[in-house]
Amino acid sequence: MKPTATVWVHPFGVEVPIFEDDKKIVRYHKKKWGIEGGWNLPAYGLASREYDADGQARFALLIPESANLGLIVHECSHIVDLVMDECGVPINVENTEIRAYMLATLFCDVCHVLKRDYE
């Protein structure tokens, strides 16, 4: 089982698999990382940070085919915050520039790999 696509959050080099189906994201976490959890799957999209048995943070996005650009940027924003938190970068006014660059890059990368038009 593979994700629909995978992107990387720069500059931290964090891998983020993307899924369009909620059942696949749950199966992938269980099979690839041994993560079973009380998934609270939403109706629209999801940005997640889960920890595997070794304590390694694992990130993922659920972006259904029906998602509009607003939902994509919304979930990308969550991933950026989770990655910054995991990497020890405070989410505050002093770090809005790095956050903005990360969000813009991640959003464009996600739209590109999912072939979603944002122009």
C-alpha positions in Angstrom: 0.0 0.0 0.0 1.4 3.3 -1.0 0.3 6.9 -0.4 -1.1 8.9 -3.3 2.1 11.0 -3.2 4.8 12.1 -0.9 6.2 15.6 -0.2 9.0 16.9 1.9 8.8 19.8 4.4 11.9 22.0 3.9 14.3 23.0 5.4 13.8 20.2 7.8 13.6 17.3 5.3 10.5 15.9 6.9 8.7 13.3 4.8 4.9 13.7 4.5 2.9 11.0 2.7 -0.4 12.2 1.2 -3.6 10.1 1.0 -6.9 10.8 -0.7 -8.7 8.0 1.2 -9.1 7.8 4.9 -9.0 4.0 5.0 -5.6 4.0 3.3 -4.1 6.4 5.7 -5.1 4.2 8.7 -3.8 1.0 7.0 -0.5 2.7 5.9 0.2 3.9 9.5 -0.4 0.4 10.8 1.5 -1.5 8.2 4.5 0.8 7.6 5.0 2.3 11.1 3.1 0.0 13.4 0.9 2.9 14.5 -2.5 2.0 15.6 -4.5 4.6 17.3 -7.8 6.1 18.0 -8.1 7.9 14.7 -10.7 10.6 14.8 -11.1 10.9 11.1 -12.8 14.1 9.9 -15.2 14.5 7.0 -12.8 16.6 4.9 -9.1 16.6 5.6 -6.4 15.8 8.1 -2.9 16.7 9.1 -1.4 14.2 11.5 1.7 13.7 13.7 1.8 10.2 15.2 4.7 8.5 16.9 6.0 5.0 16.0 7.2 2.5 18.6 10.7 4.1 18.5 9.3 7.5 19.3 9.9 8.8 15.8 7.4 11.4 14.7 5.5 10.4 11.5 3.5 13.0 9.6 0.8 12.5 7.0 -1.9 14.4 5.1 -5.3 13.3 4.1 -6.5 15.4 1.2 -9.6 14.0 -0.5 -10.0 14.4 -4.3 -13.0 16.7 -3.5 -10.8 19.1 -1.5 -10.6 22.7 -2.6 -7.5 24.9 -2.4 -8.7 26.3 0.9 -8.7 22.9 2.5 -5.3 22.1 1.1 -3.7 25.2 2.5 -5.5 24.7 5.8 -4.1 21.2 6.2 -0.6 22.3 5.0 -0.7 25.0 7.7 -1.3 22.3 10.4 1.6 20.3 9.0 4.0 23.3 9.1 3.0 24.0 12.7 3.5 20.3 13.7 6.9 20.2 12.0 8.1 23.4 13.6 6.9 22.2 16.9 8.7 18.8 16.5 11.9 20.5 15.3 11.9 22.9 18.3 11.1 26.1 16.3 8.8 28.3 18.3 5.6 29.2 16.6 5.5 32.9 17.3 5.7 36.3 15.7 9.5 36.2 15.5 9.3 33.1 13.3 6.5 34.1 10.9 8.9 34.4 8.0 10.1 30.8 8.1 6.6 29.6 8.7 5.3 31.6 5.6 8.1 30.2 3.4 7.4 26.7 4.6 3.7 27.0 4.1 4.0 28.5 0.6 6.5 25.8 -0.5 4.5 22.9 1.0 1.2 24.1 -0.5 2.8 24.4 -4.0 4.4 21.0 -3.7 1.2 19.3 -2.5 -0.8 21.0 -5.3 1.8 19.9 -7.8 2.0 16.2 -6.8 -1.8 16.0 -6.6 -2.1 17.9 -9.9 -4.4 20.5 -8.4 -4.5 23.9 -10.1 -3.6 26.8 -7.9 -2.8 29.4 -10.6 
